[in-house]
Amino acid sequence: MTEAVVLQQTLEGLYVAVAVLDEDRRIVGANTHLAKLLGYDPAELYRMTDESFLPETEQAGERQAFGALLSGHVSRYRRAVRCRRRDGTILSATTGVSRIEHGAGGFALRTISPQGWHESERCLWAAELHDVVAQPLATLYCQLQAWQRQPPDAETVEKTTDLVRDLLSEQGMLLANLRSPRQDLLGLLRRAIRDFERVTALPVEMELDVGAVGGVTGLFAGRIVQESLTNVRKHARASRVAVRVWQRSERLAGEVVDDGCGFSSKNGDGFGLEGMEARARFLGGSLHVDSELGRGTRVRFELPV
């Protein structure tokens, strides 16, 4: 079988809507789930660019995020987007894009989940499962299929190991919250910090003054801290990291600060910032990121309890 046939069979084995893109964002493979979601015949999607189903208002942000992937600044990103179906209707969705190496010309794998951040709490949990489990596993599955035909080099193995490490850490936090919805935020924060320290051997300065915060609020606050620490580990090259979370009356606030390399605003989209901001907005809160090249990064959030 040709590489293209193997790729198509691999994609059809996934239960999420997914496409594989080349470096010019042309679709070199897409499954039936994606075609049905967007209202196309599967054959029509082949060699289209993914810009074909993104409205003009989404183009600049997506080019910027994909550019960070192309340059190697990030290996994956997630964004809340609006997709345009073939009939012109607009679909609110969450998309995840991961870098892969595939012999059929694939460079990146894109998944699309129709659950929007503005919808019900049940849909929001579904979006979390898509981000934390479905999208990384789809990437891993495609990568393993490609390795059967062409053994990977050391750099690819290292990147894939990094993906699995993130998957296990994020899944652990999600499962802990689902098993015990009233689990306090303190336990989730300590888990995220412990995982970061174990992988980096860099001690985290902690100031945690919170009560019993559970449910979606606890999960989202924990995930914001977790993703901030993931960015520090992957990109910051920091020598000092601090996590501070405090609760005052009916407001929960926190910040993650590092003294690393920082980033400019034009390169920030690939670091999961939109997902963190969307979580805060859903709860009626806010999130702000202050960063400058060579001067570290501060992620600050405030949520109602």
C-alpha positions in Angstrom: 0.0 0.0 0.0 1.1 3.6 -0.7 1.8 6.1 2.1 -1.3 8.0 1.2 -3.5 4.9 1.5 -2.0 4.0 4.9 -2.5 7.5 6.1 -6.2 7.5 5.1 -6.8 4.2 6.8 -5.2 5.5 9.9 -7.4 8.6 9.9 -10.6 6.6 9.4 -9.7 4.6 12.5 -10.0 7.8 14.7 -13.3 8.8 16.2 -12.5 12.6 16.1 -12.8 14.9 13.1 -9.2 15.1 11.8 -7.1 16.2 8.9 -3.3 16.0 8.2 -1.8 19.1 6.7 1.5 19.8 4.8 3.7 22.8 5.6 1.6 25.0 3.3 -1.5 24.0 5.3 -2.9 21.9 2.3 -4.9 18.9 3.4 -3.1 15.7 2.5 -5.6 13.4 4.4 -8.9 13.8 6.1 -11.4 11.4 7.6 -15.1 11.0 7.1 -15.9 12.6 10.5 -14.3 15.9 9.4 -16.0 15.8 6.0 -19.4 15.3 7.5 -18.8 18.0 10.1 -18.0 20.6 7.5 -20.5 19.4 4.9 -18.0 18.2 2.2 -17.4 15.0 0.3 -14.2 13.5 1.6 -12.5 13.7 -1.8 -13.3 17.4 -2.0 -11.1 18.2 1.0 -8.0 16.7 -0.5 -5.4 19.5 -1.4 -7.7 22.2 -0.1 -6.0 24.5 2.5 -7.5 24.6 5.9 -8.1 28.3 5.3 -11.0 27.3 3.1 -13.1 26.5 6.1 -11.9 29.3 8.4 -13.6 32.8 8.1 -11.5 35.8 7.4 -11.7 36.9 11.0 -9.8 33.7 12.0 -7.1 33.9 9.4 -4.5 36.1 11.1 -4.6 34.3 14.4 -4.3 30.9 12.7 -1.4 32.0 10.5 0.4 33.2 13.6 -0.2 30.0 15.6 0.7 27.8 12.7 3.8 29.9 12.1 5.0 29.2 15.6 4.5 25.4 14.9 6.4 25.7 11.6 9.3 27.5 13.2 9.6 25.0 15.9 8.7 27.4 18.8 5.9 25.0 19.8 5.0 21.4 18.9 1.2 21.8 19.3 -1.4 24.4 20.1 -5.1 24.7 20.8 -7.5 27.5 19.9 -11.2 28.3 20.1 -12.2 29.0 16.5 -15.2 29.5 14.2 -15.3 27.1 11.2 -17.3 27.8 8.0 -19.2 24.8 6.6 -19.7 24.3 2.9 -23.2 25.8 3.1 -21.9 29.0 4.7 -23.1 28.3 8.2 -20.7 29.0 11.1 -19.6 26.3 13.6 -18.1 27.3 17.0 -15.4 24.8 17.7 -12.2 24.0 19.5 -9.2 23.0 17.3 -6.0 21.3 18.2 -2.9 21.2 15.9 0.1 19.0 16.6 3.3 18.6 14.7 3.9 15.1 13.3 6.4 13.5 10.9 4.7 11.3 8.2 6.0 9.9 5.0 2.9 10.9 3.0 3.9 14.6 3.2 2.1 15.2 6.5 3.5 18.0 8.7 0.7 18.7 11.2 -2.5 17.0 12.4 -5.6 19.1 13.1 -8.6 18.0 15.1 -11.9 19.9 15.3 -14.4 19.5 18.1 -17.8 21.2 17.7 -18.1 21.9 21.5 -17.8 25.6 22.0 -16.7 27.3 25.2 -19.9 29.3 25.5 -22.2 26.2 25.7 -23.4 24.1 28.6 -21.2 22.7 31.3 -21.6 19.2 29.8 -20.3 20.4 26.5 -17.5 22.2 28.3 -16.4 18.9 29.9 -16.5 17.3 26.4 -14.2 20.0 25.1 -11.8 19.3 28.0 -11.8 15.6 27.1 -11.1 16.6 23.5 -8.2 18.8 24.4 -6.6 16.5 27.1 -7.2 13.1 25.6 -8.6 12.9 22.0 -6.3 15.3 20.2 -3.0 14.1 21.7 -3.9 10.4 21.3 -4.9 11.1 17.6 -1.4 12.6 17.1 0.3 9.7 18.8 -1.7 7.1 16.9 -0.7 8.7 13.5 2.9 9.0 14.6 3.1 5.3 15.6 1.6 4.2 12.3 4.2 6.2 10.4 7.0 4.7 12.5 6.0 1.2 11.3 7.1 2.2 7.8 10.0 4.5 8.7 11.9 4.4 12.1 12.0 7.7 13.8 15.1 9.7 14.6 16.1 10.7 18.2 14.6 14.2 18.0 11.2 12.8 16.9 11.2 10.2 19.7 12.0 13.0 22.2 9.1 15.1 21.0 6.7 12.2 21.1 7.9 11.3 24.6 7.2 14.9 25.6 3.7 14.6 24.2 3.0 11.5 26.2 4.3 13.1 29.4 1.9 16.0 28.9 -1.0 13.7 28.1 -0.5 11.7 31.3 -0.1 14.8 33.5 -3.2 16.6 32.1 -5.3 13.4 32.1 -4.3 12.8 35.7 -5.7 16.2 36.7 -8.9 15.7 34.7 -9.6 12.3 36.1 -8.9 13.4 39.7 -11.5 16.1 39.3 -14.1 13.8 37.6 -13.7 11.1 40.3 -14.2 13.7 43.1 -15.9 16.8 41.8 -15.5 18.5 45.2 -11.8 17.7 45.4 -10.3 21.0 46.5 -8.1 23.1 44.3 -5.2 22.8 46.6 -4.7 19.1 45.7 -4.8 19.9 41.9 -2.3 22.7 42.3 0.1 20.6 44.4 -0.1 17.8 41.8 0.7 20.2 38.9 3.6 21.7 40.8 4.9 18.2 41.9 4.8 17.0 38.3 6.7 20.1 37.1 9.4 19.7 39.8 9.9 16.0 39.0 10.5 16.6 35.3 12.6 19.8 35.5 14.3 19.4 38.9 13.5 23.1 39.4 11.9 24.0 42.7 8.8 26.1 42.6 8.2 28.9 45.0 4.6 28.3 46.3 2.1 30.6 48.0 -1.2 28.7 48.1 -4.0 30.2 50.3 -7.2 28.7 49.0 -10.2 27.0 50.5 -12.4 24.2 49.2 -12.8 25.1 45.5 -14.1 22.2 43.3 -16.1 21.5 40.2 -15.4 23.3 37.0 -13.9 26.4 38.8 -11.3 24.2 40.6 -10.5 22.3 37.4 -10.1 25.4 35.3 -7.9 27.2 37.8 -5.7 24.1 38.1 -5.5 23.7 34.3 -4.5 27.3 33.9 -1.6 26.8 36.4 -0.7 23.5 34.8 -0.6 24.9 31.3 1.4 27.9 32.5 4.0 25.5 34.1 4.0 23.4 30.9 5.0 26.5 28.9 7.7 27.4 31.4 9.1 23.8 31.1 9.0 23.8 27.3 10.0 27.3 26.4 11.1 29.6 29.2 14.6 28.3 30.1 13.9 29.7 33.5 15.9 29.5 36.7 13.1 30.7 39.0 9.4 29.9 39.0 6.7 31.0 41.4 3.1 30.0 41.8 0.8 32.1 43.9 -2.9 31.4 44.3 -5.2 33.0 46.9 -8.8 33.3 47.7 -10.5 36.4 49.0 -14.2 36.4 49.7 -15.9 35.2 46.5 -12.9 35.8 44.2 -10.0 33.4 43.4 -6.8 34.9 42.0 -3.5 33.6 41.0 -0.3 34.0 39.0 2.5 32.0 37.6 5.8 33.9 37.2 9.1 32.9 35.7 12.4 34.7 34.9 12.9 33.0 31.6 13.4 34.2 28.0 9.8 35.5 27.6 8.2 36.0 24.2 6.8 38.8 22.0 3.0 39.1 21.5 3.3 37.9 17.9 4.7 34.5 19.0 2.4 33.9 21.9 -0.6 32.3 20.2 0.9 28.8 20.0 1.4 28.5 23.8 -2.2 27.6 24.7 -3.0 31.1 25.9 -6.4 31.3 24.0 -7.5 28.1 25.8 -6.6 29.6 29.2 -8.3 32.8 28.4 -11.4 31.0 27.2 -11.6 29.0 30.5 -11.5 32.2 32.5 -14.1 34.0 30.3 -16.5 31.0 30.6 -16.5 31.4 34.4 -16.9 35.2 34.2 -13.3 35.8 35.1 -10.2 37.2 33.4 -6.7 36.2 32.4 -3.8 38.5 31.5 -0.3 37.6 30.2 2.6 40.0 30.6 5.8 38.9 28.8 8.7 40.5 27.0 11.7 38.9 25.3 14.5 38.4 27.8 12.4 39.5 30.8 10.3 36.5 31.7 6.5 35.9 31.8 3.7 36.5 34.3 0.3 34.8 33.8 -2.4 36.3 36.1 -6.0 35.2 36.5 -9.0 36.0 38.5 -12.2 33.9 38.8 -15.4 34.1 40.7 -16.0 31.3 43.3 
